[in-house]
Amino acid sequence: MAKEAGPTLGFLTLKDTEVKLPRPTRVKNKTPAPIQITAEQILREARERQEAEIRPPKQKITDAIELSEYRLRKRKEFEDLIRRVRWNISVWIKYAQWEESQKDFNRARSVWERALEVDYRNHTLWLKYAEVEMKNKFINNARNVWDRAVTLLPRVDQLWYKYIHMEEMLGNVAGARQIFERWMSWMPDQQGWLSYIKFELRYNEIERARQIFERFVQCHPKVAAWIRYAKFEMKNGEAARSRNVYERAVEKLADDEEAEQLFFAFAEFEERCKESERARSIYKFALDHIPKGRAEDLYRKFVAFEKQYGDKEGIEDAIVGKRRFQYEDEVRKNPLNYDSWFDFIRLEENVGKKDRIREVYERAISNVPPAEEKRYWQRYIYLWINYALYEELDAEDVERTRDVYRGCLKLIPHEKFSFAKLWLLAAQFEIRQLNLKAARQILGNAIGKAPKDKIFKKYIEIELQLGNIGRGRKLYDKYLEWAPENCYAWSKYAELERSLCETERARAIFELAIAQPALDMPELLWKAYVDFEISEGEFERTRELYERLLDRTKHLKVWISYAKFEASAMEEDAKGSDLAEDDLQEHHHEQKKQCIQHARRVFEKAINYYRTSAPELKEERAMLLEEWLNMESSFGELGDISLVQAKLPKKLKKRRQMVSEDGPAGYEEYIDYMFPEETQMTNLKILEAAYKWKKQKISDED
């Protein structure tokens, strides 16, 4: 039917006079076009349609001679480029890939091997090399490349992943498992272990995966590892095993910094098992064992749990109001109870109002301990530290943080005691603000007012990290002027000089150190000196050093260490000699015999000392003989066990009377040693007594 027209005005209808707003364009057909055009295709077509004058010339190779000339030219270009930029690995890769494109795989392998000689630590080279072998289906060659790569660079996880992936793609599951085991012997990070577990799960090896999890949590005894293990057991429907894993984790990690995460997971597991009472017990146990400073999230979870399973309404608001009242009452009764102040501050920090937090901090630090003794200040000083950390991390007010540190350092009576932790925190804060001058000033004041080991160590560490060797040496000098008996400082100073290849300076420092009249740990210092000389290959100096040490002490460990050194001190000059192979072996044999003789002399000297000068040290003498016997056994054909066996003592069980303050108190058993020369003396005494007895008997008969 025709539509009725409206009233007309001239030749226009009333509908024609209405103003029509533009309508937004809508795409009605949203189906993809049959032919898709990409940006790459547009660029390629533009390049193909260029005019002939603009296009680069193309070389057409028509016969084998031209091909050989082209290859020769390209190889010459690559070799010239390598001579100029030998260190540029990308050039080597392009060269090898070009040889591969020419199907000359032997030349390509040669290029890869040459590149590895330049920089075998570059794992990209190994990856590209192995990918080429795999791409061209040289599987054994690829295995060889991967095996060398993981042997030389065992800490590069990507090499292991690629190697395992190749074996798995080839269907060699046993080989992939063997590679995983090799990798796990290096104790990789958590991701490596998890990859091994996922590998076993892909082949439905649940028991193997469980065994790997056991090794995993032993290698990485962290909360996250235990939680993964428990979730694995739960996923396999082993709720009892999962609970056992959680319980073992709590036994080992109850005092860990991330223990709250473990308790969260354990409680959630019990909730899923519909064991609300168990979950409640876990929350209570956690709140009792975790410090209050780290228990905020745990407490919040506990409140949410009680809301769901308990009968308390509006527990969070009630707790906040009630707790604030309790803390106000506690700090009013005993303002020097700093634990109450800490709890009060934590409560206000959870609420999050800056003004109230600062007010509580200011009230807390105004309660200065009445006595100037360090034990009263140890807890109080952490109020200042927490205040400074709050201003820096939460309030993000740098000037307030600086004022807090200044006020605290000004308040402490440094003449009587000081806190190295506070000096270091203040200096580290200035370093974070990129104000190195202020940090040095703080540490310098600390050394001047209250020198401590921690301050010297940290200051030296900072200067050495900045590369200021001269400042580090000056600080070590001041450190040793302040504490000349500190063996740690002497050793570290010598270690610094050795790292700078200043061998003579390091040796002079060790000489000064052992010449000190008093040392806190002289055995460590002498050991460091001996190790230093051995590492430098100075065997004669080492022997002299051992002799000097034996002049000071005749301890058993010194004798054993000296003998072991002599047994292993092979001369180094034969290694680079021009002797023939047979002569070289004979030379090595003679030198080893000489070293064994030196070691025997040391043992004999030690035995003579214990026999003549210290006969009461029988146990040490017996231990020395056992060590000598073990060493002779380790020498193989060159050893002579009979030398020691003739000197070994007999073990005798004896009894002696115990004496206490009240008098005799029974008998105790102990081990005594009877040496061969003592046995001979005993036999001579018995014969002499028998002779006297017989002579007396004859005289009586007469």
Rosetta blueprint (number, residue, H / E / L):
1 M L
2 A L
3 K L
4 E L
5 A L
6 G L
7 P L
8 T E
9 L E
10 G L
11 F L
12 L E
13 T E
14 L L
15 K H
16 D H
17 T H
18 E L
19 V L
20 K L
21 L L
22 P L
23 R L
24 P L
25 T L
26 R L
27 V L
28 K L
29 N L
30 K L
31 T L
32 P L
33 A L
34 P L
35 I L
36 Q L
37 I L
38 T L
39 A H
40 E H
41 Q H
42 I H
43 L H
44 R H
45 E H
46 A H
47 R H
48 E H
49 R L
50 Q L
51 E L
52 A L
53 E L
54 I L
55 R L
56 P L
57 P L
58 K L
59 Q L
60 K L
61 I L
62 T L
63 D L
64 A H
65 I H
66 E H
67 L H
68 S H
69 E H
70 Y H
71 R H
72 L H
73 R H
74 K H
75 R H
76 K H
77 E H
78 F H
79 E H
80 D H
81 L H
82 I H
83 R H
84 R H
85 V L
86 R L
87 W L
88 N L
89 I H
90 S H
91 V H
92 W H
93 I H
94 K H
95 Y H
96 A H
97 Q H
98 W H
99 E H
100 E H
101 S H
102 Q L
103 K L
104 D L
105 F H
106 N H
107 R H
108 A H
109 R H
110 S H
111 V H
112 W H
113 E H
114 R H
115 A H
116 L H
117 E H
118 V H
119 D L
120 Y L
121 R L
122 N L
123 H H
124 T H
125 L H
126 W H
127 L H
128 K H
129 Y H
130 A H
131 E H
132 V H
133 E H
134 M H
135 K H
136 N L
137 K L
138 F L
139 I H
140 N H
141 N H
142 A H
143 R H
144 N H
145 V H
146 W H
147 D H
148 R H
149 A H
150 V H
151 T H
152 L H
153 L L
154 P L
155 R L
156 V L
157 D H
158 Q H
159 L H
160 W H
161 Y H
162 K H
163 Y H
164 I H
165 H H
166 M H
167 E H
168 E H
169 M H
170 L L
171 G L
172 N L
173 V H
174 A H
175 G H
176 A H
177 R H
178 Q H
179 I H
180 F H
181 E H
182 R H
183 W H
184 M H
185 S L
186 W L
187 M L
188 P L
189 D L
190 Q H
191 Q H
192 G H
193 W H
194 L H
195 S H
196 Y H
197 I H
198 K H
199 F H
200 E H
201 L H
202 R H
203 Y L
204 N L
205 E L
206 I H
207 E H
208 R H
209 A H
210 R H
211 Q H
212 I H
213 F H
214 E H
215 R H
216 F H
217 V H
218 Q H
219 C H
220 H L
221 P L
222 K L
223 V H
224 A H
225 A H
226 W H
227 I H
228 R H
229 Y H
230 A H
231 K H
232 F H
233 E H
234 M H
235 K H
236 N L
237 G L
238 E L
239 A H
240 A H
241 R H
242 S H
243 R H
244 N H
245 V H
246 Y H
247 E H
248 R H
249 A H
250 V H
251 E H
252 K H
253 L H
254 A L
255 D L
256 D L
257 E L
258 E L
259 A H
260 E H
261 Q H
262 L H
263 F H
264 F H
265 A H
266 F H
267 A H
268 E H
269 F H
270 E H
271 E H
272 R H
273 C L
274 K L
275 E L
276 S H
277 E H
278 R H
279 A H
280 R H
281 S H
282 I H
283 Y H
284 K H
285 F H
286 A H
287 L H
288 D H
289 H H
290 I L
291 P L
292 K H
293 G H
294 R H
295 A L
296 E H
297 D H
298 L H
299 Y H
300 R H
301 K H
302 F H
303 V H
304 A H
305 F H
306 E H
307 K H
308 Q H
309 Y H
310 G L
311 D L
312 K L
313 E L
314 G L
315 I H
316 E H
317 D H
318 A H
319 I H
320 V H
321 G H
322 K H
323 R H
324 R H
325 F H
326 Q H
327 Y H
328 E H
329 D H
330 E H
331 V H
332 R H
333 K H
334 N L
335 P L
336 L L
337 N L
338 Y H
339 D H
340 S H
341 W H
342 F H
343 D H
344 F H
345 I H
346 R H
347 L H
348 E H
349 E H
350 N H
351 V H
352 G L
353 K L
354 K H
355 D H
356 R H
357 I H
358 R H
359 E H
360 V H
361 Y H
362 E H
363 R H
364 A H
365 I H
366 S L
367 N L
368 V L
369 P L
370 P L
371 A L
372 E L
373 E L
374 K H
375 R H
376 Y H
377 W H
378 Q L
379 R L
380 Y L
381 I H
382 Y H
383 L H
384 W H
385 I H
386 N H
387 Y H
388 A H
389 L H
390 Y H
391 E H
392 E H
393 L H
394 D H
395 A L
396 E L
397 D L
398 V H
399 E H
400 R H
401 T H
402 R H
403 D H
404 V H
405 Y H
406 R H
407 G H
408 C H
409 L H
410 K H
411 L H
412 I L
413 P L
414 H L
415 E L
416 K L
417 F L
418 S L
419 F L
420 A H
421 K H
422 L H
423 W H
424 L H
425 L H
426 A H
427 A H
428 Q H
429 F H
430 E H
431 I H
432 R H
433 Q L
434 L L
435 N L
436 L H
437 K H
438 A H
439 A H
440 R H
441 Q H
442 I H
443 L H
444 G H
445 N H
446 A H
447 I H
448 G H
449 K H
450 A L
451 P L
452 K L
453 D H
454 K H
455 I H
456 F H
457 K H
458 K H
459 Y H
460 I H
461 E H
462 I H
463 E H
464 L H
465 Q H
466 L L
467 G L
468 N L
469 I H
470 G H
471 R H
472 G H
473 R H
474 K H
475 L H
476 Y H
477 D H
478 K H
479 Y H
480 L H
481 E H
482 W H
483 A L
484 P L
485 E L
486 N L
487 C H
488 Y H
489 A H
490 W H
491 S H
492 K H
493 Y H
494 A H
495 E H
496 L H
497 E H
498 R H
499 S H
500 L L
501 C L
502 E L
503 T H
504 E H
505 R H
506 A H
507 R H
508 A H
509 I H
510 F H
511 E H
512 L H
513 A H
514 I H
515 A L
516 Q L
517 P L
518 A L
519 L L
520 D L
521 M L
522 P H
523 E H
524 L H
525 L H
526 W H
527 K H
528 A H
529 Y H
530 V H
531 D H
532 F H
533 E H
534 I H
535 S H
536 E L
537 G L
538 E L
539 F H
540 E H
541 R H
542 T H
543 R H
544 E H
545 L H
546 Y H
547 E H
548 R H
549 L H
550 L H
551 D H
552 R H
553 T L
554 K L
555 H L
556 L H
557 K H
558 V H
559 W H
560 I H
561 S H
562 Y H
563 A H
564 K H
565 F H
566 E H
567 A H
568 S H
569 A L
570 M L
571 E L
572 E L
573 D L
574 A L
575 K L
576 G L
577 S L
578 D L
579 L L
580 A L
581 E H
582 D H
583 D H
584 L H
585 Q H
586 E H
587 H H
588 H H
589 H H
590 E H
591 Q H
592 K H
593 K H
594 Q H
595 C H
596 I H
597 Q H
598 H H
599 A H
600 R H
601 R H
602 V H
603 F H
604 E H
605 K H
606 A H
607 I H
608 N H
609 Y H
610 Y H
611 R H
612 T H
613 S L
614 A L
615 P L
616 E L
617 L L
618 K H
619 E H
620 E H
621 R H
622 A H
623 M H
624 L H
625 L H
626 E H
627 E H
628 W H
629 L H
630 N H
631 M H
632 E H
633 S H
634 S H
635 F L
636 G H
637 E H
638 L H
639 G L
640 D L
641 I L
642 S H
643 L H
644 V H
645 Q H
646 A L
647 K L
648 L L
649 P L
650 K E
651 K E
652 L E
653 K E
654 K E
655 R E
656 R E
657 Q E
658 M E
659 V E
660 S E
661 E L
662 D L
663 G E
664 P E
665 A E
666 G E
667 Y E
668 E E
669 E E
670 Y E
671 I E
672 D E
673 Y E
674 M E
675 F L
676 P H
677 E H
678 E H
679 T H
680 Q H
681 M H
682 T H
683 N H
684 L H
685 K H
686 I H
687 L H
688 E H
689 A H
690 A H
691 Y H
692 K H
693 W H
694 K H
695 K H
696 Q H
697 K H
698 I H
699 S H
700 D H
701 E H
702 D L
